[in-house]
Amino acid sequence: MSALPHEPPYQSARLAPADGPQTLAELRAALASAAPADLTAFDARLSAAQLAEVPAVIGEYRAVLALRTRPEVAAAIAASLAGTAQLRPAAEVFGNAEGAA
């Protein structure tokens, strides 16, 4: 699903602007600590990005960092792998979406 026109792509609704690293140096250090391969990918994407694309690249990797480091994400992944995740039917999740069953 793509972002709404007023939302930057990859921006998690649960990731407030004040959450996490606030500078490029902090983001790079956090990515290096959490997953060095993510730092390499971030640097490559950032270097190749047009200036207008830079905020989206930063937002994407802030979300990646949150997914790598937030305990609730780790717990959800563990529950899914263990088969103990509480699943919700698609109709419940997308009930208000156009064309939902």
Phi, psi and omega in degrees: 000134181274162180289153173291159183304330182269002180248134175290148179296150177067005182275113180290137178296337182266005181248096180286154180306328181278351179283142172074196183300146182246354177228163176298321179298317179294319180295316178299316180296318180293318178296320179299322181287318185281316183198097183306327178296327177294323177296317179299315179295318179300311181299320179294314179296318181295318180295327182272349186285143168291155183304324179293339182270347185303313179301323179292321178296315178298315179299320179298315183281338170294320178292319177302314179299316179299318179295328180282335191242347183280131182299326181292330176289314178300319179295320179294319178295316179299317179296321179295315180294328180277352181078018181252007181293142176274109183270148177242139180298148180302323180298326178287317182290315185253023185305326181267357180284148178297132178082006180289147179279000000 
